[in-house]
Amino acid sequence: MNTIDPSTPLLGLSQRLPPSNMQAEQALLGALLSNNKAYERVSEFLTWDHFTDPIHGRIYAAIARRIEAGQLADVVTLKGEFEHSGVLAEVGGTAYLAQLLSAMVGIINAGEYGRAIYDAWVRRQLIDIGEVVVNNAFGAEPELDGLKQVEAAEQALFDLAAKGGSDRGFMAFKDALIEAIGAAERAFHRAGGVSGLSTGLRDLDKKLGGLHKSDLLILAGRPGMGKTALATKIAFGAARALVDEARAEDPLAVAKSSIAIFSLEMSAEQLATRLLSEEARISGDHIRRGEIGQKEFDRFVQVSRDISALPLHIDDTPAITLSAMRTRCRRLKRTQGLALIVVDYLQLMRPAAGTRPENRVQEISAITQGLKALAKELEVPVIALSQLSRQVESREDKRPQLSDLRESGSIEQDADVVMFVYRDEYYLQQRAPKQIGFDNDEKFHTAVEKWQRDMEQVHNRAELLIEKQRHGPTGKIDLFFEGEYTRFADIDLHHGGHEAD
């Protein structure tokens, strides 16, 4: 007959008891009953469900409830409360409440007891998460494949970490002032008075003061307006600013931070081609079809060498989840540094693995809230592109408005900045007069001439409408847009770069 060696790791694991600290629980409750001021040392992070013993949890909840109501919580008042609710016997009776007082070592240690209780709770949660991970791996949730299980585990760990003290708590006003003066000093020393990260667009930098840490910026528009082109222009400009900043001290230095672009619609190669097209001033369409001469190809190669050192990282995973994005951004920040995240675009994202929002609006809300949380956690600006509904098309003036976002969950509320990109040329082009709609040639030619004049006025022009900004003014920024190269620039600087032609 085979016998199992009791020293085997598997059996040892099954016999282990979950982490707990009964002495700390009793000592803390004793300290609280002895002196209610001890509650201030633990109230910020400790709740009743962190206790291993449910009786201790119930007593702590009663103490907390009385103290927060401005009432005294001691053995006498708790005895009366538990007698009235008929649970005195369940919490051990008067004798146990008195015993807790004797377990008190000193109220000065209340914070340490609280942290020991909280640490044991975190460890128990980790064990629970581990059990779920193991069970899922064995097939408890057949619909979750291996990669989705990894994402679900990461999300569970992140949620646990987020519950634990990611709050900064109070900051002394003088410390907040020091940070504010530091931002003002950076703006003073940088060209153009920009305190945040430069976008590469002068007028946008003036309006926003650059891209600021922890901000969520929404760039929205209808298809064909150039959202992706503008976002890549900003990412490109920010990457250039990082390189210039590093090389101001040492000409051979590399950027200390990088830009993360999550391209859910275009592949990394397509995005790189678009950047090259813009920078080399060669039509992307011609590049794809191979319709370029030797001179253009040489310029194409030269430009690619020039911009290859830019700290841009492109992730083209389709339908990426919020938890996967968070993990990759954390890793990038740890290894390369991180200064900006660009998401193209948020309607193509999925919420965290394992969550099942009731509808699409809730799903989008969860994603925008997650992106804002990511911006705050990693202390970087996040630019998220957003599609707009077709209701824009039904209006005479097709410029987007904040109300166009309101059907898309909490995008507007979560965002620090909301910008819309709009090009009149796109719509005017579709309204070219057709001869069939006119009685005679003269009326038709008159209409064509007027349409051509209108087209000349809006040709290569775009508007960036800043409709919301928590830290500054709203308003319109005129930009130059070259459709052939999908290139945005400041309206009066668009001739820059022609010397390469």
N, C-alpha and C positions, 0 to 999 in steps of 0.2 A: 504494500500500500504506500502510495506516494504521500509524503507530508510536505507542507509548505513551510519553508524557512521563514520564521517571523521577522527576520532581519532584512528581507528583500525590500527594495525601495518602494514597490507598488503597494505592498501591505502597509508599510510605514506611512505612506502618503494617505491611505484611506483611514488610518487611525488618528491622524493629526486633528486637533481641535482648532476651530477658527480663532484668530487672534482676538483677545479681549483683555481688559485691564480692570477687573472688579474692584481692586483696592483704590485705583484712581477714581472710579465712579463713586464709591462710597465716600472717599475723602472729599471729593468736590461737592457732593450733596451736603455733607456735614459742614463744609466751609460756607456754603450758600445759606444754610439754615442758621448758622452762627452769626453771619454778617452778610446782609443782602447786597452790600457794596461789592462783594466778590463777583457778583453777576456781571458787572461791567467788564471784567477781565475775559469773559468767555462768550458773552451774548452775541458778539459779531460773527462768530464762526460755528458755534455749537448749537445744535437743535436736539429735541427729545429723541429723534430716531437714530442719533449717533451712538446711543447707549446700547451695550450688548444685552443687559438685563431689561426686559420690557417694564418691570416694576420701577427700576431706576429712571427709565425714560418717562414714565407717567408722573413720578414725583418731580422730576426736573421741569416737565411741562407745566405742572401746577405752580411750582415756584416762579417760573418765568412769567406765567399769566398774572399772578398776583403782583409781582414787582413792576411789570410793565403797566399795570393798572394803578400804580402808586400806592399799593397796599403792602402791609407787612407779611412776609412769608417766614414763619418759624414753626416749630413742632406743634404749638398750640393752635395756630390758625390753620395749618394743614390738616391737623386731626379733625377740626370742625368741618373743613371743606370735604374731606374724604368720608366722614360720617354722614354728612348731608347727602352726598351722591351715592352712598351705599357701597363704597369700594374700599373702606378702611382695612377690612380683612385681606383684600386682594393685594394691598401694598405692604402687608406685614404687620399691620396694627400699630398702636402707639409705641409698643416696645421697640419695633424696628426703626421708627423715626428717631427715637431717643438713641438707639444704637449708632445711627448715622452720625449723630453729634459727637459721639466718642471716637468715631473713625477719623474725624477732622484733625489734620496735622497742623494746619495754619492757613489762614486765608491768603497770606502772601504767595502761597504756592498754587492758588486756584487756577491761574493761567496755565501752569505746567500740567496740572491734572487734566484740564480741558483739552490741551493739545495731545496728551497721551490717549485720551478717549477718542479724539478725532482721528488720530493716526491708526488706531486699531480698527475704526470703522472703514477708513480708506483701504486698509489691507483686506478686510472682509469683502469690500466691493470688488477689489482686484481678483479675489478668489472666485467670486460669482461670475465676473467677466470671463475669467479663464475657463470656468466650467462650460459657459455658453459657447466659447470658441471651440473647445474640445468636442462638445456635443454636435455643434454644427458641422465640424470637420468629419464627424462620423456619419453625418447625413440627416440630422434632426430637422434641418430646413432645406429640403431638396431643391427648392427654387433658387437658393443662393449658391452660385458657383464659387470656386476658390477665391478669385479676385474680389468678388463682392463680399465674401466673408472677411477678407483682410480689411476692406473699407469699413465694414460694420464694426469690426474690432477696434479699428483706429478711432471711429466716431465715438464708441462707448468709452474709450480711454480719454478722448478729448473732453467729453461731457463730464467725466469724473474729475479731470484736471480743472475744468472751468468752474466746477462747484467749489473747489478748494482754495480759495484765496488768491484768485487772479485779480481781485479788486485791489486797487492801490490804497484805498482808505484816504483819510484826509491828508492834504499836502499843506504845509505851512505857507501862508500868504507870501512871505519873503522868498520861499523857494520857487513859488509860481512866478513871482516878479523876476527872479534871476533868469528863468526860462524865457519869459517874455522879452527881457532885455537882450538875451542871446539871439533870439529871432530877429529883433530890430537891428542888432549889430550886423548880422549876416546880410540883411537887406541893404544896410548902409554901405557895406563893402562890395557887394555884388553889383555888376553893371545892370542898370535898369531898375534898381531898388527891389529886387526879388528876394523874398525871405525863404520861399520854398524851392523845390526843384524846378528848373526851367523847362518849359514845354517846347522851346525852339521857335515859338511864335510870339513876337514882341508884344503885340496888342493883347493877346490872351494873357501873357505874363503880367502885364500892367493891370488887367482887370481882376485876376485871381491872386496876384502876388506870388505866382508860381504854384506848384502842386504841394500841398501841405500834408504832413504825416497824419495818419489816422482818418483822413477824409475819404468818403465814398463819393465819386463823381460819376454821374450818369450822362452819357452822350447818346442822345436818341435821335431818330429820324426815320423817314420812310425809306424803302429800298431805292437805290439809285442816287441817294443824296451824297454818298461818299463818307459814311461813318467809319468804315474800316480804314480808308485812306487817311482820314484825319487822325484817327487813333494811332496808326503806325507812324504818322508824321510826328505826333507828340512823343511817342515812345522813342523814336529815332532822335528827336531833339533832346530829350532827357538823357539818353545814352551819351550823346555828344557832350552835353553839359558835365556829365560825370567824368568823362575822359579829360575835358579841358580843365576841370577843377584839380584832377590828380596831376596833370602835366604843368600846372602853374607853378608847382614846387619843384618838380623833377621832369624834364622833357621826355624821359624814358619810362616814367611811371605808368602803371596800369590802373584803371578805375577800381576804387575800393568797394563799389557796390554794382549791382546789375539790375536789369529790367526784365521782368517775366511777362511774356505775352502768351495768353491762352487763346489759341485760334481754333474755335470749335467748328468753323465753317470752311475755312481754307486750310490747305496743307502748309507745312513749314516751307516747302519748296516754292509754292505759289506766293506766299508772303514775302520770301526772300527775293523772288523775281520782281514783285511789285516795288520793293525798296530799291532794288538795283535800277529798275526802269525810271523811277522818280529821280534818283541821284545821277544817273548817266544821261538822262533826258533822251532815252530811247523807248519807243512805244513797246509796252508789254506784249501787245498783240503781235508785233513784228518779231519780238524775241521768241515767243512761243512757236511761230511758224517758220523761224529761221530766215526771215526776210531782212537780214542786216548785212551790210558790207564789212570789209576787213577793218576799215577805220572805226566803224561803230563797235565792232566786236572787240577791238583793242581797247577802246574806251571802257567798254563793259567790263573787261578783265581788270583794267587799271582801277576802276571805281570799286570793284569787288575787293581788291587788295586793300584799298584805302579804308573801307568800312568794316573789314573783317575783324578788326580789333575792338569794335564797339561791343560793350557788355550786354548784348541782347540774347535772351534765351527763349526759344519758341517751343511751346507744347501744343501739338495739334490733335490731342486725344479727343475724339468726338464724344459728345454727351458726357463730359467729365462730371463727376460728383463733387459736391462741396468739400467733403472730407478728403478726397484724393487731392484736390487743389490745395487744401490747407497743408497736407503732409508734404507735398512737393515744394510749396513756398517756404515752409519751415526749413526743409533740407537745403534749399537754395540760399536762404539767408545765412544758415550756419556755415555753408561751404564757400559761397562766393560773395555774400553780402546781398542785400535786397533794398532797392530804393523806390520801385514802382511796380504795380501789377496792372496789366491791361487784360480785360476779358471781352472777347468778341464771339458771341454776344450772350447775354444772360438767359434769354429764352431757350437757348440750346443746352443749358446746364441742367443737371438733375440734382435734387436735394440729397442730403446725406443718406448713405446706404442704410437700409433698415427702417427709415421713416416712410410713412404712407400718408401724405397730405390728402384731405378729402377732395380737393378740386385744384384746378390749374392756378387759380388766383392765389390760393393758400401756398401752393408750391413756389410760385414766383416770390411771394412775401418771405417765405422761409429762406430762399436763395439770397435775396437782397439783404435781409437781416444778417445772414451768415457772412456775406461779403463785407458788411459794415463791421461786424465783429472781427473779421480777419484783418481789416485795416487797422483796427485799434490794437489787436493782439500783437501784430508784427510791426506796428508803428510806421506804416508806409501808406501813401495814397493808393487807392484802387480806382481805376477807371473802368466802368462797366458799360458796354454798348447795349442799347435796347432798341428793339423794333417798335414801331408805332402801329396802331390799328388803322384800318382803311377809312375810319370816319373822317380822317384828315382830308381825304380826296373829295368828300362830298361838299366841302365848304368852298366858297368863292376864293377867299384868301386861304391858301393851303399852308401857311406858316403854322408849325405846330404850337400847341399851348399846353400848359401844365395839366389842364383837364384831360388831355389825350392820354395821360399816364394813369389817370385815376382808376381805370378799369383793370389795371395790371397790378393789383395788390398794393403793397405799401412802398412801392419804389420811391414815390415823391417824399414820403415821410422819412424814410431811412437815409436818403441822399443828403449830403452837405451842399452839393452843387448839382443843378440840373441844366444841361445844355442841349439845344436842338440845332442840328445842322440842316440848312435849307438852301436850295438852289432854284431860283426862279427860272433859269435857263432850261432846266429839265422839263418843267411843265409847259413853258412857252413853246418849246420845240414840238410838243405834241399837239399844239393848237395852230399849226401852220395852215393858212387858208387853202381850201380846196375849191377848184374852179366850179365844181358841180353845185356849190352852195351859193353862187352868184348869178344874177340875171344877165349881166353882160361883162365883157372883158375889162372895161374901164373900172368898174367897181372891184373886180377881182384884183387888178394890178394895184389899185389904191390900197386895198387891204394887205396885199403882199408887201408893198413898200412900208406901210405902217408896222407890219409884223417884223420886217427886217430891221427897222430902226429900233424897235423894242428889243430885238435879239442882240443888237450891237451894245445896247445899254447894259444888258445883264450877262453878256458873253464873258466867260472865265471869271465870274463873280459868284461868291458864296456868302451866306450869312451864318454866323454862329450866334444863336440867341441864348443868352444866359438868363434863364427865367427864375432861377433860385440860387442864392448864394448865402450861406449862413454867416460868412465872415466879411462880406463886402457887397458892392453894388451889383445890380443886374443891368442888362442892356444888350445892345447889338454890337457885334464885331464883324466888320467886312473883311473877307479873306479872298485871296486869289486862288482860283482852282483851274488846273489844266487837266481836262478829262483824258487827253491822250496818254499822259504819264501818271494819271491819278495823283496829282501833286497839289498840295496846299502850300500857300506861302502868305506872308504879310502882303497886303494889297499894293503897297508902294515899293516892295522889294522883289517883285516877281521876275525882274530882269536878271537877278543874280544867278550865275551859273551858265549864262550863254557863252562865256568865253571858252567853255569846253566843247562847244559845237564846232 
